[in-house]
Amino acid sequence: MFKKVLIANRGEIALRVIRTCREMGIKTVAVYSTADRDSLHVKFADEAVCIGKPQSSDSYLNIPHLMSAAEITNADAIHPGYGFLAENAKFAQICADHQIKFIGPTPDMINAMGDKITAKETMIKAGVPVVPGGEGLLQSLDEANGLAKGMGYPVILKATAGGGGKGMRIVWEEAEMERAYNTAKAEAGAAFKNDGIYMEKFVEEPRHIEIQVAGDQYGSVCHLSERDCSIQRRHQKLVEESPSPFMTDELRQKMGDAAKKAAGAINYESVGTIEFLVDKHRNFYFMEMNTRIQVEHCVTEEVINFDLIKEQLKIAMGEKISGKDYYPQGHAIECRINAEDPYNDFRPSPGRISVLHQPGGHGVRVDSHAYAGYVIPPFYDSMIGKLITIARTRDEAIGTMYRALSEYVIEGIKTTIPFHLQLMQDERFRSGDFNTKFLEGFVLR
Ligand code: MV4
């Protein structure tokens, strides 16, 4: 049993972890940069340690500072949240070397999924469907041209060290290949210090549907159904929901089985997510695995009535999972409330929240670290909260969301609320007929 957990993160996820720890009788240590002195996670934790200057590299990404904070507070575990060091195998290893439990998978598991070609090879061996493509790294432009001719255009070039859309290039015809090959390689090299790229057939107008999984230290894995994350803009998710409006019982069974095979192939420990591309014929393909708790975990919590952070802590403490799968009851939708101007290309809008009224009532959950008077610093991501609604049906969850959004008052900064209000009234969104290209044609009025 953990006595004290240090949360190596900030914002709503730090608060989210503190909440569950308090419910479980576990003491918490918040860490904060000088820009986050007045943040709620600092106020709500049992202890708080300043770990440096505002820049993430001086604070939330600074491993020596974090380890010192854990040592002086005598923490026996570290929760990394999402982002920052959550998928950093070196950090997980350093925690292990200091007899501090990293609340997440082992460094080996992080590495196995961090390199996309390795992950794909592991999935092929495990019998998980992957997008057809070349085997391994591309060695030359000639090889790329030959491979693309063989499978037919369009194709996509991806960085093996990438993920989340960084360093990707879609190639529609051979004339574009040389440029795409060179820029993808250069971008990957600059962003990840690894310029390895690989090729896949480009799946057109796919949905992004991911399966939540959990595995324990004894080899059991289960799935906790899906989330539809197709409403994205420049690889930033804006809305997530569970169940997916595109899901059928048969597809859920197949994708759930594939997700368990994927996690089982690396003996996965902790909660994690298998991301799939799903085409219009309901063919699905492994895309990547997220070896962390995700922003959108709340929609799953609401439809399976289950605290995923508690589960993650219990697994880290060596508890067994039941091994049974979980299926959604009702429908949950999450809107990300960002300090961004949706009328101005979603430009960040940091600053002071002068007036705040958060919605409540039946079927409404707000996960946010915002309060009236809080100053959103410009140094970190712009998400200031998540609004989640839960109802019996998708239509009702959308209705509750529209009502809750219209009660939400945030003054002093621009937010994504007007975008979500329009989306909830959009006929195509309401019909469930959308894919990852949906927002390209969406005009805010
Ligand atoms: C693809 C694809 C189509 N075909 N791979 C984007 C993020 C990264 N994880 C992989 N991504 C994609 N990979 C093949 N073979 C389309 C995307 C993609 C995408 C995927 C999910 C959600 C939004 C997206 C937006 C653009 C492209």
Boltz pocket constraint, residues with backbone or C-beta under 6 A from the ligand:
constraints:
  - pocket:
      binder: B
      contacts: [[A, 131], [A, 156], [A, 163], [A, 164], [A, 165], [A, 166], [A, 200], [A, 201], [A, 202], [A, 203], [A, 204], [A, 206], [A, 207], [A, 208], [A, 229], [A, 230], [A, 232], [A, 235], [A, 277], [A, 287], [A, 288], [A, 436]]
      max_distance: 6.0
